[in-house]
Amino acid sequence: MSSAAPAATAPAPKTNPRSRVVLASLIGTSIEFYDFYVYATAAVLVFPKLFFPNADDTTALLSSFAAFGAAFVARPIGSIIFGHFGDRIGRKGTLVASLLTMGIATVLIGCLPTASVDGWIVLAPTFLVILRFCQGLGLGGEWSGAALLATENAPKGKRAIYGTFPQLGAPIGFIVANGVFLWLSLGLSPEEFAAWGWRIPFLGSALLVAVGLYVRFKLIETPAFQKVVEKGEVAKLPLARVFKTSWRPLILGTFIMLATYVLFYLMTTFTLTFGTTPSTVEAGKAAAEKAGKPFSADTFVAGLGYPRNDFLVMLIIGVVFFGIFTLVAGPLAEKFGRRTTLIWVTVGIIVFGLLFVPLFGGGFAGVMALLIIGFTLMGLTFGPMGSVLPELFPTNVRYTGSAISYNVASILGAAVAPFIAVALWTAADGSTWLVGLYLSVMAVITLVALLLSTETKDVDYEANVS
């Protein structure tokens, strides 16, 4: 009597090794945010003089910030374009394309003639805005793809922890970008730095992009997207589908992210501007004369007067806390839930905004306390976003939905935050009380959105489709 042949066992689906998931999600966003922060730092330190030389100090700074904001207008467009392909053809190929878009734009900024070159007084700022727009397109598709790469490969009960790895790219990118600027400014004279040294961080992006591409080409598709393909549930028009079936999460996700964006760009771009602006009219006049620029006491607004390199070091110290508490936020969001964690952190941001004046006025200790507290809150609010925004959306529109919420919030928060902050600082004759109040009001809006939302910790991440 012969025995029946054993039934064939289906091969287990291929998955990405955990180390590759962590590295690919982390290195990609580190590179993307490095590129982004290189521009943000240059927008404060050198771009007003190099690309808007005929304006007074305040107008040149605001013009530089307007160019800075062009990327945020582009980011929702990038989220639609890359979100479409991310939900249609997969996460891997889309992530490669977003990285290339951002990297090429950054390198070209490093090659751009300045307004002092004959024939480029109009073309230079125009092309700066165009390339900045392209940077925004790339980042518009990068973040959500990296977040999905991490969370759709995460073991059960660890999505919030895995979701912090792409978030960690933000503080790493900031530290590397500003560390490079600090190193260059210490090794070069101000004239050399303004003439050509500022280009090096932009051109150096090419090497970082090559590393990121190597890691991402070795990936395979996430299990969640593979299941969508196998079941024939890929959305033909993800944008139309997400607006039809998930309009409420789109709105809530946008406003849940609002306070995070405002806080971050106040803590980086505005504090660098305020911290390095001369503290007296006499110092402002001397700085203008040294730079060969006109000075007007009527338009001058005093800041803290720290040397640029000193304040960059202070910022880097603060961003270390950003990185640490980004990682801390993951376990907290797993234990207490995403919603509960973010509600308490947002309350902290509201209180923090009301402390701007005493902290900024407290000398070196007060300013360092402001930077450390602000960046700690930034880590605690930014860390859970890598899981909470994707969890709001079904798998077959997750790339598009999370990308749109994340990047529309960038317009409402980050794009206008430095501009509004400078305007409020000027309107208050050098005081920061209106700037802090602005942060608190934005955090109240986020708190309302969180209270209207539901907990996403236990959603079925793979079976959920629209």
Secondary structure, DSSP 8 states (H G I E B T S, - for coil): -----------------HHHHHHHHHHHHHHHHHHHHHHHHHHHHTHHHHH-TTS-HHHHHHHHHHHHHHHHHHHHHHHHHHHHHHHHT-HHHHHHHHHHHHHHHHHHHHH---TTSTT-TTHHHHHHHHHHHHHHHHHHHHHHHHHHHHHTT--TT-HHHHHHHHHHHHHHHHHHHHHHHHHHHHHS-HHHIIIIITHHHHHTHHHHHHHHHHHHHT----HHHHHHHHTT---SSHHHHHHHH-HHHHHHHHHHTHHHHHHHHIIIIIHHHHHHS-SSHHHHHHHHHHHT----TTT--------HHHHHHHHHHHHHHHHHHHHHHHHHHHHH-HHHHHHHHHHHHHHHHTTHHHHHTSHHHHHHHHHHHHHHHHHHHHTTHHHHHHHTS-GGGHHHHHHHHHHHHHIIIIITHHHHHHHHHHHTTT--HHHHHHHHHHHHHHHHHHHHS---TT--TTT---
